[in-house]
């Protein structure tokens, strides 16, 4: 069964709208600044074996743990990339999202706390990951499906879903030699990949450029909009999503009903407020989605910036 990745589905929503609606929650001691009590969401996940997760993930990396970067609502685990065993990661360092949830595997009574594995500075780990990219991120973000934990230079046990890895894999960890990395890597190499061709999970397309002209060429939708009420503030990516009315369409096909209903647009926090007007260069989050994301970091042009507006209009008229 193909898993809708545990944190992934949540992070996709969080990445665009900045909020999620868990079915219930529990209180646990927070590891975030101030050691305050924090509400931890509860989620249900589909079960997937180690082999299925390895086939389905986007990246597998041998990484050396550097440090944990703490923020108000989450933290990021930084690793130096030593070897890319699967995927298209090209960075020297990666950042793994750490946002604990109380997870229950669907159809069972088993529950565990995700993202609670302990990593030691300077130690090496084999990381089974899903990679997501967004115009709103400073860097690509990685999550760990199944919370697979494979330490390579410590004596800690290998685990998945907080249990011994052998319980969820054909690998019998009790018979694995001291060279865990080689043993597990051989298993990984034998499993056909089912990951997407892009090497990303659920990411909305954007272009990495500071050029308005290049962004205009890339954008699938170009609208002049008026910013309406604040819809939600993003806790995980520094965004504020506003309802916007469409004043004029320069590119992109919308039905009359879609145009009348307006759209939801995540702006970088503090860059827009109700009543502002923008020329926006956008990518639709899905074929029928009401959410439209920036096509680059320079995709929001205030209408009073007449030179930039003219640049776009000239570009799309060619």
ROLOMAR-157698 format. One line per 2 residues: number of its first residue (from 1); their letters; for each residue x, y, z of N, C-alpha, C. Coordinates in steps of 0.001 Angstrom, whole numbers, plus 524288, in hexadecimal, padded with zeros to 5 digits. Layout:
# residues N
NUM = A = X/Y/Z/X/Y/Z/X/Y/Z; ...
//
This chain:
# residues 318
1 = XX = 80353/7FB51/80000/80000/80000/80000/8036E/804D4/80000; 80255/80883/7FCAD/80575/80D4F/7FC58/803EB/810F6/800BF
3 = XX = 807C0/81282/803BF/806C8/815CD/80847/8062A/81B76/806BD; 8024A/81E1E/808E5/80227/823CE/80893/80590/82594/80D08
5 = XX = 80A2D/82734/80BCE/80E56/827C5/80F97/80C9D/82AD5/81464; 80E34/828F7/818CA/80C1F/82AC0/81DC3/80C72/830A2/81E8D
7 = XX = 8111E/832BF/81EA9/8118E/8385F/81F5F/810CF/83B39/81A41; 811AE/83869/81621/8119F/83ABD/81104/80C75/83D3E/80F9F
9 = XX = 8083C/83A4A/8103B/80325/83C7D/80EE6/8020D/8413A/81246; 80392/840D7/8173E/802C7/8454C/81AB2/80615/849E8/818FC
11 = XX = 80B0C/848D1/81798/80E7E/84D16/8162F/80CFB/84F9A/8110E; 80AB7/84C90/80D7D/808EF/84EF6/8089F/804D9/85313/809C2
13 = XX = 80125/851B5/80D2B/7FD24/8557D/80EB0/7FF9E/859F7/811B5; 80323/85894/81557/805A4/85C9B/81877/808F4/86030/81512
15 = XX = 80B7D/85DE0/8112D/80EEB/860F3/80DD5/80BE8/86512/80AD7; 80729/863C5/80935/80427/8676E/80603/800B2/86AEF/8095A
17 = XX = 7FE06/868A0/80D10/7FA43/86BAA/81018/7FC01/86CC2/815A6; 7FFC0/869B3/81799/801E4/86ADF/81CB2/7FED8/868BF/82135
19 = XX = 7FB4F/86510/82058/7F850/862F8/824B3/7F663/85D92/82358; 7F52F/85A7D/8275B/7F2D1/85568/82680/7EE93/8549E/82A89
21 = XX = 7EB45/850CE/829A2/7E6EC/84FD8/82D2D/7E704/84A3E/82F02; 7EA65/848E1/832D3/7EAAF/84399/834BA/7E5A1/841FD/83761
23 = XX = 7E4A7/83CE3/83763/7DFC2/83AF7/83991/7DF9B/83B86/83F7A; 7E41F/83B27/841F3/7E471/83BDD/84792/7EA08/83D28/848F0
25 = XX = 7EB1F/83E3E/84DDA/7F066/83FA0/84F4C/7F17A/83DE3/854DA; 7F67F/83DC6/85622/7F821/83C72/85B69/7FC05/8408C/85D26
27 = XX = 7FD2C/840B8/86239/8011A/84452/86427/805F2/8414A/865C0; 80A78/84316/863EF/80F67/840B0/86565/81339/84508/866B3
29 = XX = 8178C/8438B/86954/81B95/8475C/86A72/81E33/848EE/86557; 81E78/84DF7/8645E/820CE/84FD6/85F8E/826B7/84FEE/86001
31 = XX = 8295C/84ED1/85BA7/82F06/84F57/85B6F/83085/85484/858F4; 82CA6/857C7/85801/82DA0/85CCB/85577/82F2C/860DB/8598B
33 = XX = 830D2/86572/857CE/832BF/86967/85B81/82EEC/86A75/85FEA; 8310B/86ACF/864A5/82DDA/86C04/86930/82BB8/86742/86C00
35 = XX = 82C69/86280/869C6/82A7D/85DAB/86C24/824CA/85E14/86DBB; 821A8/8609E/86A89/81C32/86156/86BD5/818F6/85C93/86A48
37 = XX = 81453/85C20/86C76/810B5/85808/86AED/80E70/85977/86599; 80E42/855AB/86211/80C76/856C6/85CC9/80873/852B2/85B33
39 = XX = 8047F/85452/8584A/80092/850B6/85654/802CF/84DDA/85198; 802C4/848AB/851DB/804D7/8456F/84DA8/80048/84319/84A9F
41 = XX = 7FFF7/84406/8458D/7FBA6/841DA/8427B/7FBCF/83BE2/84250; 7F73F/839A7/841B8/7F6CE/83402/840F2/7F55B/832F9/83B4A
43 = XX = 7F813/82F3D/838D8/7F6FC/82DD9/8336A/7F6A1/827F1/832E5; 7F3B4/82631/82EF2/7F3A0/820AA/82D86/7F6B8/81FFB/8287F
45 = XX = 7F9C3/81BC9/8283A/7FCEC/81AD5/82397/7FBF6/81557/82182; 7FC94/814C6/81C6E/7FC58/80F9E/81A07/8016D/80CBD/81B1F
47 = XX = 8010A/807A8/81BD6/805BA/80490/81CE2/808BE/8038F/817E7; 80DE7/803C1/81856/81154/80298/81400/81634/7FFF0/81627
49 = XX = 81803/7FBC5/813A1/81CB4/7F91A/8155E/8218B/7FC5B/81420; 825EC/7FAB3/81641/82ADC/7FD4F/81510/82BF2/7FD21/80F38
51 = XX = 82B40/7F892/80CD7/82C5B/7F809/80744/828BA/7FB76/803FD; 823C0/7FBC8/8056A/8201A/7FF26/80298/82186/804E2/80334
53 = XX = 8232C/80658/807E0/824A7/80BCB/808D7/82990/80D3A/805CE; 82D52/809AD/805A8/83221/80A91/802B3/830EA/80B45/7FCDF
55 = XX = 82D53/8081C/7FADC/82BDF/80896/7F55E/8292B/80DC0/7F43E; 8261B/80F94/7F7FF/822B3/8140F/7F725/82533/81947/7F880
57 = XX = 8295F/8194E/7FB9B/82BB3/81E39/7FD4E/82E9C/820D0/7F8CB; 82FC3/825D7/7F960/83280/828A8/7F533/83864/8286B/7F5D1
59 = XX = 83A54/82826/7FAA8/83FF1/82881/7FB90/841A4/824DF/7FFF5; 84646/822A1/7FF4F/848D4/81FBE/80384/84E6C/821BB/803C8
61 = XX = 84FF3/82395/8085F/854E4/82662/808ED/857DF/82464/80DAA; 85CEB/823A7/80CFE/8604F/822F5/81189/861E9/82864/8134B
63 = XX = 86055/829D1/81810/86153/82F18/819F1/863CD/82F2B/81F4F; 866C7/83346/82054/8693C/83408/82578/8665E/83872/82842
65 = XX = 86466/8374A/82CED/8613F/83B22/82FBB/86496/83FB8/83180; 862A9/84470/83058/86577/8493C/831B4/86313/84BC4/83683
67 = XX = 85E0F/84D3D/83624/85B7E/84FE9/83A7B/855A5/85019/83995; 852C4/851CA/83D89/84D26/85292/83D21/84C02/85864/83D6E
69 = XX = 84926/85A69/83996/8479F/85FE7/83981/84205/8604C/83B89; 8413E/86326/83FC3/83C21/86369/84245/8393C/86864/840CC
71 = XX = 83435/867C3/83FB5/830BE/86C22/83E78/82BFC/86BC3/84206; 82865/86F74/8418B/823FF/86FA8/84521/82090/86AC5/844E7
73 = XX = 81F99/868C8/84039/81BDC/8648A/83F95/81E45/85F5B/83DDC; 82332/85F57/83C87/825B5/85A9F/83A8D/82B94/85B4B/83AFF
75 = XX = 82E75/85750/83975/8341C/857C4/83911/835E8/85513/83416; 83AB2/85625/83284/83D05/853AB/82DF4/84225/85119/82F8C
77 = XX = 842CD/84C41/82DE4/84794/8495B/82EED/84B36/84A08/82A3E; 84FCB/84C25/82B29/85382/84D06/826E8/8575E/84884/82688
79 = XX = 8580C/84681/821C4/85BC9/8424F/820C3/85F69/843EB/81C53; 8645F/8426A/81CC5/867FA/842CF/8185F/8673F/83DFB/814F9
81 = XX = 866BC/83EC9/80FDB/865EB/83A73/80C39/86B23/837D3/80B0E; 86B8E/832D6/80C6A/87043/82FD2/80B59/86FB8/82C8F/80665
83 = XX = 86AF6/82A8B/8057D/869FD/8275F/800D6/86430/82774/7FF99; 862EC/827F8/7FA9D/85D7E/827AC/7F8D6/85CAD/82232/7F69D
85 = XX = 85995/81F09/7F957/8588F/819A6/7F7AF/853DD/8195E/7F408; 85078/81D2F/7F466/84BDF/81D6E/7F108/84A13/82316/7F0D2
87 = XX = 84824/824C3/7EC45/845E8/829F7/7EBE9/84957/82DD5/7E915; 847A0/832B6/7E919/84A29/836CC/7E615/84C4B/83B35/7E97C
89 = XX = 84D3A/83A15/7EE68/84F7B/83E09/7F1DD/854EC/83F80/7EFFC; 855D1/8449B/7EF88/85AE8/84685/7EDD3/85D7E/84A0C/7F1DC
91 = XX = 85AB8/84B57/7F5FF/85CCD/84ED4/7F9FE/860C0/84C01/7FD76; 8644C/84F05/7FFA3/8681C/84CD8/8034D/865B1/84BF1/808AA
93 = XX = 86188/84ED1/809C6/85ECF/84E44/80ECB/858F8/84DC7/80DC3; 8563C/84AE2/8110C/85093/84A75/810AF/84E25/84BB2/815F3
95 = XX = 8490C/84CF8/815E0/84638/84E6D/81A98/84147/84B18/81AF6; 840E8/84827/81F2D/83C98/8447D/81FFC/838C4/846D4/823E8
97 = XX = 833D7/84754/8224A/82FE0/8498C/825BA/82EFA/8460E/82A6C; 82E8F/8486E/82EF8/82D97/845A7/833D5/828D5/8482F/8366A
99 = XX = 82452/845B5/835D1/81F6C/847DA/837CB/81C2E/8435F/83A02; 81CE0/84216/83EFC/81A79/83D59/84131/81488/83D3A/840CA
101 = XX = 8128C/83894/83F9C/80CF7/8376F/83F85/80C15/83229/8421B; 807B1/831A3/844BA/80637/82C8E/846D2/80389/82991/84270
103 = XX = 8061C/82583/8407A/80435/822B4/83BE2/8020E/81D5D/83D67; 7FD98/81C06/83B1F/7FB54/816D5/83BAE/7FB2B/8144B/83652
105 = XX = 7FD2E/80F82/835F2/7FCFF/80CB5/830FF/7F776/80AB3/83033; 7F51F/80C28/82BCE/7EFA8/80AF5/82ABA/7EE9D/80519/82B13
107 = XX = 7EA4A/803BE/82DA5/7E8BD/7FE4A/82E16/7EB6B/7FB57/83272; 7EEB5/7FE0B/8356A/7F159/7FB9A/839DA/7F0AD/7FF21/83E99
109 = XX = 7F217/7FD1F/84308/7F1F1/8005A/847B8/7F734/802C6/848E3; 7FAF9/80205/84552/80043/803CB/84665/800D9/809A4/84571
111 = XX = 8031D/80C4F/84933/803E3/811EB/848E5/80960/8133A/84AC2; 80BB8/8172B/84864/810F8/818C8/849F9/811AE/81E8F/848C4
113 = XX = 815BA/820E8/84AFC/816F0/82669/84A21/81ADD/826D9/845B5; 81949/8297F/84183/81CC6/82A0C/83D09/8212C/82DE2/83E34
115 = XX = 8253C/82DA7/83B07/8298B/8316C/83B3F/82BE8/831F9/840B2; 82C55/82DA3/84374/82E74/82DDE/848C0/833B5/82B1A/84935
117 = XX = 835F1/8297B/844CE/83B0F/826E9/844F7/83F4D/82AD3/84681; 84342/828DE/84924/84779/82C3A/84B0E/84C45/82B99/84790
119 = XX = 84E3F/82FFE/845A6/852D8/83001/8424D/85762/83290/8452D; 85C06/83044/84492/860A5/83224/8474F/8643B/8350E/8438B
121 = XX = 8660E/83988/8454D/8697C/83CC3/84216/86E4D/839B2/8405F; 86F7A/839FE/83B4B/87424/8376C/83938/87367/831BE/837CD
123 = XX = 86EC8/82F86/838E4/86DC7/82A0E/837AA/86B02/82985/83269; 86BBC/824FD/82FE8/86990/82411/82AB5/86492/820D9/82AFA
125 = XX = 860EA/8220E/8275D/85BE2/81F64/82730/85A60/81E7A/8217C; 8578D/81A48/8208E/85531/81964/81B76/84FA6/81B7D/81BC4
127 = XX = 84E6F/81F54/81883/84987/8223A/818DD/845FE/820DC/8144B; 84157/81EDC/81576/83D5F/81DBB/81185/8399A/82253/8118E
129 = XX = 83925/8250F/80D1C/836D4/82A46/80D28/83305/82B39/808B2; 82FA1/82F10/80983/82C85/8316A/80565/82E07/83726/80510
131 = XX = 82EF1/83906/80051/830C2/83E66/7FF89/82C76/841B6/7FD28; 82BA8/84654/7FF6B/827D8/84A12/7FD77/82A8E/84F4D/7FC9A
133 = XX = 82935/851CE/7F841/82B80/856E0/7F6F7/82720/85ADD/7F674; 8281F/85FB2/7F806/8242A/863C7/7F7B4/826C3/86911/7F70C
135 = XX = 8242F/86C7B/7F432/82616/871CF/7F397/82647/87498/7F8DD; 82354/872B9/7FCA5/82314/8753B/801C1/82730/8732D/80593
137 = XX = 82A14/86F1F/80414/82E1B/86CF1/8077D/83362/86F6C/80652; 836A0/86FCF/80A4F/83C05/87186/8098A/83F3F/86D31/8070B
139 = XX = 83D9D/86859/807D9/84044/863CC/805A5/83C55/85F5E/8055A; 83D9D/85B43/8026B/83A2D/856C3/8022B/83968/85486/807A4
141 = XX = 834CD/85257/8087B/8339F/84FE7/80D82/832E0/84A0A/80CC6; 834C3/84725/8109C/83471/84178/81078/83141/83F92/8151E
143 = XX = 82E40/83B72/8143E/82B74/838D2/81882/82CE5/83312/81866; 82BB6/83050/81CA8/82D61/82AE3/81D4A/828A5/82741/81D96
145 = XX = 826FC/82514/81934/8227F/8217F/8194F/823B4/81CB7/81CA1; 81FF5/81B66/8200B/820B0/816D7/82360/8248C/817A3/827C4
147 = XX = 826C0/81C5D/82838/82A94/81D7C/82C52/82EE5/81964/82C84; 830DA/81812/827EC/8350B/81431/82799/83A09/81681/829DC
149 = XX = 83C7C/81390/82D69/84112/81565/83049/84557/8114C/82FBF; 84979/812A4/82CCC/84DB6/80EF3/82BE0/852E3/81193/82D37
151 = XX = 8549D/8112B/83222/859B4/81352/833A2/85E13/80FDE/83183; 86242/81257/82FB4/86689/80F65/82D57/86B74/80F62/830A4
153 = XX = 86C16/81332/8340E/870E5/8137D/8372A/86FCE/813B9/83CFD; 86B11/8122B/83E83/869D9/811C1/84413/867B4/80C4A/8450B
155 = XX = 866E6/80AFA/849F6/86500/805BD/84B51/85F15/80583/84BC3; 85C69/809C4/84A5B/856BC/809DE/84AB7/85451/805FE/846DB
157 = XX = 84FA0/8040B/8482E/84CE7/8005A/844D2/84A62/80322/84036; 849B3/8003C/83BEA/846DA/80243/83764/84105/8018B/8385F
159 = XX = 83DF9/805A1/8374E/83864/80565/83881/8351E/80792/8340B; 8300C/8064E/83435/82C1E/8087B/830AB/8270B/808A8/833B8
161 = XX = 82425/80CE3/83359/81F6E/80DB3/8368D/820AB/80D1C/83C61; 82578/80E45/83DDC/82702/80DDF/84356/827F5/80856/8452C
163 = XX = 827C2/8047C/841AA/828AD/7FF03/8430A/82D7F/7FD07/8402D; 82F65/7F85C/841BF/833D3/7F609/83F11/832AD/7F595/83938
165 = XX = 83676/7F708/83601/835B6/7F70B/83060/8341B/7F1B0/82E4E; 835F8/7ED82/830B7/834BE/7E835/82EEA/82EEA/7E71A/82EE9
167 = XX = 82BF7/7E9D3/83241/82651/7E8EA/83295/8237E/7EADE/82DBE; 8261B/7EE0A/82A96/82394/7F068/82605/826B8/7EF85/82105
169 = XX = 82A3A/7EBB6/8211D/82DAE/7EAD6/81CB4/82F0C/7E515/81C2A; 830BD/7E3AD/8177F/832C6/7DE6D/816A1/8384B/7DDE5/818CA
171 = XX = 83AA4/7E23F/81A39/83FE3/7E21B/81C7C/83F8F/7E039/82220; 8426F/7DC40/8236F/842C2/7DA6D/828CD/84763/7DD24/82B59
173 = XX = 8463F/7E13A/82E51/84A75/7E465/8307F/84DE8/7E157/83442; 84BCE/7DD17/83671/84EE8/7DA00/83A22/8535E/7D71F/83767
175 = XX = 852CF/7D65B/8323E/856DB/7D38B/82F57/85A3B/7D724/82C0F; 8593B/7DC3B/82C68/85C4D/7DFFC/82960/861B0/7E08D/82BC0
177 = XX = 86590/7E0CC/82862/86AF3/7E14D/82A40/86BE6/7E6B8/82C7F; 870AD/7E79E/82E35/871FE/7ECB4/83074/87196/7F10B/82C66
179 = XX = 8722D/7EFAE/82772/871DF/7F395/8234F/86C2C/7F43B/8219B; 86928/7F6D8/824D1/86395/7F789/823C8/862C0/7FA70/81EA7
181 = XX = 86613/7FE4B/81DA2/86567/80187/818FF/86579/7FE3F/81403; 8694B/7FADB/8138A/869B6/7F79F/80ED2/86513/7F3F7/80E51
183 = XX = 86390/7F192/812B3/85F29/7EDEC/812A2/85A29/7F0A1/810DC; 858F3/7F509/81346/8541B/7F7C7/8120B/85461/7FA35/80CA1
185 = XX = 858E5/7FC40/80B2A/85977/7FE9C/80603/85897/7FA8E/801B6; 85A5F/7F5B6/80285/8597D/7F18F/7FEAE/853AE/7F06F/7FE0D
187 = XX = 850D0/7F089/8026D/84B28/7EFC3/80225/848A5/7F42D/7FF17; 84A41/7F8F3/80044/8481A/7FD8A/7FD9C/8491A/7FD3E/7F7BC
189 = XX = 84DCB/7FB96/7F639/84F3B/7FB49/7F0B6/84BF2/7F748/7EDC2; 849D6/7F378/7F08F/846D0/7EF51/7EE07/8410B/7F0AB/7ED6C
191 = XX = 83F61/7F519/7EF8B/839D7/7F688/7EF7E/838CA/7FA73/7EB24; 83578/7F91B/7E74D/83437/7FCD5/7E319/8319E/801B9/7E54B
193 = XX = 83317/80642/7E33C/830EE/80B2C/7E51C/82B9E/80C43/7E2B0; 8280B/80E53/7E5CE/82300/8101F/7E3D4/82274/81601/7E494
195 = XX = 826B8/818A3/7E5F4/82687/81E46/7E6F3/8255F/8213E/7E1F0; 8237B/82607/7E28D/82224/8293D/7DE0B/826F8/82A9C/7DAE5
197 = XX = 82631/82BA2/7D5D7/82A93/82CF9/7D275/82D23/8321B/7D408; 82A32/83592/7D66F/82C61/83A9A/7D809/82FCF/83A1F/7DCD4
199 = XX = 82F51/835C2/7DFAD/83248/8352E/7E473/8303A/83885/7E8D7; 82B66/83A4D/7E861/82900/83D93/7EC58/823A3/83B70/7EDB6
201 = XX = 821CA/83CCE/7F24C/81C95/83B46/7F400/8191A/8400B/7F434; 814F4/84006/7F10D/810D3/843E6/7F16D/81260/8498E/7F11C
203 = XX = 816B0/84AC9/7EE9F/81874/85031/7EE74/815C0/8532F/7EA0E; 814A1/8582E/7EAF1/8126B/85B96/7E6F0/816DC/85E2C/7E3F1
205 = XX = 81692/85E16/7DECA/81AE7/85FD8/7DB82/81C1C/865A2/7DC44; 82121/866E4/7DC2D/822DE/86C54/7DC47/8282D/86C97/7D9AA
207 = XX = 829F2/8715A/7D890/82EFC/8721D/7D612/83288/8752A/7D9C8; 8375F/87379/7DA2E/83B25/875F8/7DDAE/83DD7/87A5F/7DAB5
209 = XX = 83B92/87EF7/7DAEE/83DAB/88374/7D816/83C21/88885/7DACA; 83F3A/88C94/7D9DE/83DDE/891D6/7DBA7/83BDD/8952A/7D724
211 = XX = 83B27/892B7/7D29A/8397C/8958A/7CDF0/8338B/89573/7CD62; 8313D/89A1B/7CD13/82B99/89A75/7CC44/82A29/89865/7C6DF
213 = XX = 82D64/89978/7C2F3/82C46/8979E/7BDA6/82C43/891A8/7BD62; 83020/88F30/7BFCE/8305D/8897F/7BFDB/82BB7/88733/7C2CA
215 = XX = 82A3B/889C5/7C702/825BB/887F3/7CA00/820C0/88860/7C6D0; 82034/88CA9/7C3DE/81B9B/88D5F/7C08B/81B51/88930/7BC58
217 = XX = 81FC5/887B0/7BA2F/81FE1/8837E/7B64F/81E1F/87E56/7B8AF; 81F9C/87D6F/7BD94/81E9E/8786B/7C027/81912/877EC/7C243
219 = XX = 816EE/87C3B/7C43B/811EE/87C19/7C70B/80D77/87A33/7C38F; 80A52/876A0/7C5AF/805C8/874BE/7C2D0/80115/87848/7C35C
221 = XX = 8011F/87B9D/7C767/7FCC4/87F24/7C873/7FEEF/88480/7C9E0; 7FCDC/88880/7C764/7FE5B/88DE1/7C8A0/7F95B/890FD/7C971
223 = XX = 7F893/892DD/7CE46/7F3D0/895A9/7CFB5/7F52E/89AE1/7D22E; 7F1C3/89EAA/7D170/7F1C6/8A349/7D4D2/7ED99/8A24E/7D8EE
225 = XX = 7EF2D/8A2A9/7DDD4/7EB96/8A149/7E20A/7EB49/8A5A0/7E612; 7E718/8A576/7E913/7E68E/8A8CA/7EDAC/7E66C/8A541/7F26C
227 = XX = 7E9B2/8A669/7F62E/7EA30/8A322/7FAD6/7E57E/8A3F1/7FE64; 7E328/89F95/80000/7DEC0/89FBE/80394/7E05B/89E4A/80915
229 = XX = 7DCF8/89B5D/80BBB/7DDEC/89A16/81138/7E229/895ED/811CD; 7E4C5/89614/8164D/7E8A1/89218/8179B/7E5D8/88CEE/81882
231 = XX = 7E7AC/888D6/815E5/7E54A/883A9/81660/7E7FC/8807C/81A9A; 7ED33/8804D/81A86/7F017/87D68/81E82/7F5C1/87F31/81E76
233 = XX = 7F845/87EE2/822FC/7FDDA/87FFF/8236A/800D3/87ADC/823BA; 80513/87A7E/820D3/8082A/875B1/820CB/80BF3/87580/8254A
235 = XX = 80BDD/8712C/82826/80F71/8707E/82C88/814AC/86E3B/82ACD; 814B6/86B8C/8265E/81941/86885/824D1/81C63/86AF1/82058
237 = XX = 81A7B/86F2C/81E0A/81D58/87144/81994/81D30/8772F/81921; 81B64/879DE/81D1F/81B76/87F91/81CF9/8180C/881E6/818CF
239 = XX = 8133C/87FE4/81844/80F9E/881FA/8145D/80A92/883CA/816DD; 807D8/8871E/81408/80283/888A9/81553/7FF3D/887F1/8106B
241 = XX = 7FB48/884AC/810CF/7F7FD/88391/80C49/7F326/88701/80C78; 7F243/889DC/8082E/7EDD8/88D76/807C4/7EA07/88B98/8039E
243 = XX = 7E510/88CCB/8047F/7E138/88C5A/8004E/7E1FB/89110/7FCBF; 7E219/89015/7F7B4/7E2EF/89459/7F3F5/7DEB9/8943D/7EFC3
245 = XX = 7DCDC/898D9/7EE4C/7D93B/8993A/7E9E5/7DC59/89A34/7E4F1; 7DAB2/897D5/7E0AF/7DD66/89870/7DBB3/7DB23/89D20/7D8CF
247 = XX = 7DE71/8A101/7D7E9/7DCC6/8A5C1/7D533/7DD7A/8A540/7CF4D; 7E1A6/8A272/7CDB4/7E28F/8A1B0/7C820/7E5EF/89CD5/7C757
249 = XX = 7E4BB/899F2/7C337/7E7B8/8953F/7C1DF/7EAFC/89661/7BD03; 7F018/895C3/7BD73/7F39E/8967C/7B909/7F552/89140/7B6BB
251 = XX = 7F577/88D33/7BA01/7F6CD/887F7/7B829/7F438/883FC/7BBB9; 7F236/87FC0/7B95C/7EFCE/87B8B/7BC5D/7E9FF/87B3D/7BB6A
253 = XX = 7E81B/87687/7BADB/7E292/875B3/7B9D0/7DF9C/87490/7BED7; 7DBCF/877D7/7C004/7D85E/8770C/7C47A/7D2BC/87758/7C2A5
255 = XX = 7CF68/8744B/7C529/7C9D7/874D0/7C40B/7C7DB/879D2/7C693; 7C354/87B95/7C4E6/7C100/88034/7C742/7C01A/87F77/7CD12
257 = XX = 7BE8D/87ABE/7CE7C/7BD98/87992/7D409/7C2A6/879D2/7D71F; 7C6E5/877BC/7D4ED/7CBF0/877D9/7D7A5/7CDCA/87D74/7D85C
259 = XX = 7CD29/8809E/7D453/7CED6/8860D/7D4C8/7CBAE/888ED/7D8E9; 7C6A0/88803/7D900/7C33D/88AAC/7DCCA/7C46D/88905/7E25E
261 = XX = 7C5ED/88410/7E302/7C6F3/88207/7E846/7CBFC/88421/7EA8D; 7CF93/885E3/7E724/7D48A/887CF/7E90F/7D859/88360/7EA1E
263 = XX = 7DCF5/884B6/7EBFC/7E114/880DC/7ECCC/7E394/881A3/7F227; 7E685/87DAB/7F3D0/7E99A/87DF6/7F897/7EF57/87E4A/7F712
265 = XX = 7F218/88235/7F919/7F78F/88310/7F7AD/7FAE6/88397/7FC94; 7FEBD/88027/7FD48/80287/880E5/8018A/80682/88511/80015
267 = XX = 806EE/88917/8035F/80AF3/88D1F/802D6/80F05/88C42/8071D; 813BD/88E16/8063B/81786/88E25/80A76/81574/891C4/80EC1
269 = XX = 815F6/89017/81393/813AE/892F9/817FA/81572/898A6/81801; 811A5/89C1D/818D0/812CA/8A1AC/8193E/81341/8A488/8141A
271 = XX = 8124E/8A1E1/80FB1/812FA/8A469/80A98/80DD8/8A605/80813; 80979/8A497/80A77/8045E/8A605/80835/8007E/8A6F9/80C99
273 = XX = 7FC9F/8AA1F/80B69/7F85A/8AAFA/80F10/7F35E/8AC18/80BFC; 7EEFA/8ABB7/80EA3/7E9F3/8AC67/80C0F/7E9B7/8B1B1/8094E
275 = XX = 7E7E9/8B1A1/80476/7E772/8B662/8015A/7EBDE/8B734/7FD85; 7F047/8B488/7FE3B/7F4A4/8B50E/7FA91/7F32D/8B2BE/7F53F
277 = XX = 7F597/8B4C4/7F129/7F4D6/8B299/7EBF1/7FA14/8B0E8/7E9B4; 7FA12/8AC4D/7E74E/7FEDA/8AA10/7E52F/7FDF0/8A7DE/7DFBB
279 = XX = 80214/8A7CC/7DCA3/80263/8A47C/7D807/80553/89F9F/7D9D3; 802CC/89B1D/7D988/8050C/8964D/7DB9F/8064B/89277/7D741
281 = XX = 80AE8/8901E/7D799/80CC1/88C23/7D3F0/80C89/886F2/7D6DB; 808DC/88396/7D578/8074A/87F59/7D8E7/8077E/879F3/7D673
283 = XX = 80798/8760E/7D9EA/80705/8708E/7D88C/80272/86E62/7DBAF; 7FEF1/86B94/7D922/7FA74/86966/7DBE4/7FC1C/86477/7DECF
285 = XX = 7FA6A/863FA/7E3A9/7FC07/85F8D/7E6E1/7F9BA/85A63/7E50E; 7F59F/85A86/7E203/7F32B/855DC/7DFE1/7EF42/8577B/7DBC6
287 = XX = 7ED8B/853CE/7D88E/7EA24/85531/7D429/7E531/85803/7D5CD; 7E31B/856A3/7DA57/7DE45/8591B/7DC2C/7DF1A/85C24/7E13E
289 = XX = 7E402/85CCF/7E2B4/7E52A/85F58/7E7B0/7E3E3/86529/7E78E; 7E24F/8673D/7EC05/7E190/86CDD/7ECA0/7E69C/86F8B/7EE55
291 = XX = 7EAA5/86C5A/7EF66/7EFA1/86E75/7F142/7F350/86F41/7ECA8; 7F588/873EF/7EC57/7F956/87548/7E84F/7FE3F/8772F/7EB0D
293 = XX = 802B9/874E4/7E9BC/80799/87643/7EC4C/80B14/87972/7E8AC; 80ED2/87C3A/7EAEA/81268/87F6F/7E7D9/81596/87BFE/7E421
295 = XX = 81683/87DEA/7DF73/819C3/87B18/7DBAC/81F93/87C1B/7DC77; 820EA/87FFD/7DF97/82644/880F7/7E14E/825E0/8849C/7E606
297 = XX = 82A46/885E9/7E83F/82A3C/88965/7ECC7/82919/88F0C/7EB46; 82902/89041/7E62B/827D2/89599/7E462/822A3/895B1/7E16F
299 = XX = 81F0E/8923A/7E2F3/81A30/89188/7E000/815D7/8954B/7E18B; 81699/89841/7E5B9/81295/89BEF/7E77E/8145F/8A17F/7E66A
301 = XX = 811C0/8A417/7E2CF/8133E/8A95F/7E127/80ED9/8AD2A/7E282; 81009/8B0F6/7E59F/80C12/8B4D7/7E700/80A9A/8B802/7E222
303 = XX = 805A1/8B924/7E18F/803D4/8BBCC/7DCD0/80635/8C13E/7DC40; 807C5/8C390/7E0A2/80A2C/8C8B7/7E04B/80FCF/8C876/7DE45
305 = XX = 8120F/8C3BA/7DE11/81744/8C315/7DBBF/81685/8C2A7/7D5DC; 81582/8C712/7D365/813EA/8C71A/7CDE5/81817/8C4F3/7CA41
307 = XX = 81D10/8C5B8/7CB8E/8213F/8C3C1/7C830/8213B/8BDC9/7C810; 820A1/8BB68/7CCAA/82095/8B5B4/7CCF1/81BB1/8B379/7CA5A
309 = XX = 8173D/8B619/7CB2F/81262/8B45B/7C8B5/812F0/8B499/7C2CD; 81541/8B8CE/7C0E9/815FD/8B96F/7BB48/8199B/8B537/7B919
311 = XX = 81D93/8B3CF/7BC16/8211D/8AFB3/7BA79/81E2D/8AA9C/7B97B; 81A9C/8A948/7BD1F/81797/8A479/7BC99/813ED/8A4C6/7B7DF
313 = XX = 81135/8A90D/7B76A/80D6B/8A995/7B323/8101F/8A96B/7ADCE; 814B7/8ABC3/7AD77/817AA/8AB8B/7A894/8198B/8A603/7A780
315 = XX = 81B29/8A352/7ABB4/81D26/89E0A/7AB24/818F4/89A5A/7A920; 8144E/89AB0/7AB58/81034/896FA/7A9D1/80D99/89880/7A49D
317 = XX = 80EB1/89D3F/7A2C8/80C72/89EF8/79DC3/80FBF/89D12/79933; 81493/89B6D/79A45/81818/899BB/7960E/81651/8948E/793A7
//
